[in-house]
Amino acid sequence: MKAMNALTILPAGSFATVPRQIGACRINRNIPATLLCFPSCIPYVSVRRGLTSDAKRTFVATYHPVFDSARFDEGSVQLSYRWIHDSPFTVHVLRETTSSRWHVFKCCGSKLLSQIVGDSYGDAMIRATSIGLSDREPAVTFDGITPTTIDEIREENLTQIALAEGSELDDDDSSLHNIEDEQAERPHLPSKQALVFGEIKKAGEATLIFIPEADALRLAAIRRAIASSSTWADFFRLMPPADLTYVLNSMRDCDDDPQPSDTFDVERLPGFCDGDWPSWPEQEMLTWLPAHVCRGFGKMESSVLNGPYLSLDVSRTPEIIAALELAGFAVRWDEELVRRACGS
């Protein structure tokens, strides 16, 4: 008999994967060791028509573990998975601790949609994800994004999220805690605040940055003043007034009073060489970005000298944009401005 492989069992337009396990990922909380072998996520992918147009695109719904749902029974461990937005669709993964078998159940509410049993972790995951998306299962798309289709795809993703949640996000969902739920309260930002976003290169890898547009313009002006000044007079002229006042007061606190005719010396700027000033957009995102976006699409990293910062998943950019717009922000791509604001 001819040997079978994953490609021979996949229907046209479907996708199968073996998600990496939780133990292979950086995690921000303590979880039972028996859960470390479970998948860190479960993606379902299908090519289908959208809700707002007849165009066929690749749609993806990625389900993430809900650690508080873990059930430990004699002979088995079970963990439930949900999409980042509320949805009646759920996935439940059961591992038999007395054998190598894994079970994957996909449900819509109380209705069982599929049940897969695999003789190993990889076998179960390939078979489960090869089924693809169910009918009316909310998912998002990033297929075919061009300058002419980005508005269409944004509308599609917003509609998919609305389908999942049944309604728009409440103000409380936007909210008051960071990824670790330990940050102090912060005010909800005004509705329709303008954001710019883009990618920068950091250590050879693409990093996704969102910045309130007003802050991006201010940071870009500060970076320009630092980069192009020959004398302190140039620096005084190019700096935003409020930021210049802050810098001069900080310098005077250190008994440093630069004269306009003096040659500009960046090392005299308090905090600049240590990375403490001007503000760091990747770190600032932790103070204003909605908590459900931080938790769902990013992770908090630690720098050697300057504390924590947010790392967003570049591959999920369309989902992040959709989530921010649903939360009341106006999002605009401006990679050049973002790079200037970050000093890249």
VENPE-V176281 format. One record per helix or strand of 2 or more residues. SS is the DSSP state (alpha for helix, beta for strand). FROM is the first residue (numbers start at 1). TO is the last residue. Records with the same first field share a line. If there is no record, write none. Layout:
# VENPE-V176281
SS=FROM-TO ; FROM-TO
This chain:
# VENPE-V176281
alpha=6-9 ; 22-24 ; 33-35 ; 121-129 ; 150-165 ; 171-174 ; 213-228 ; 232-238 ; 241-253 ; 266-268 ; 281-288 ; 291-297 ; 314-326 ; 335-342
beta=41-49 ; 56-73 ; 76-82 ; 89-96 ; 102-108 ; 111-118 ; 140-141 ; 194-202 ; 205-212 ; 298-302 ; 308-312 ; 330-333
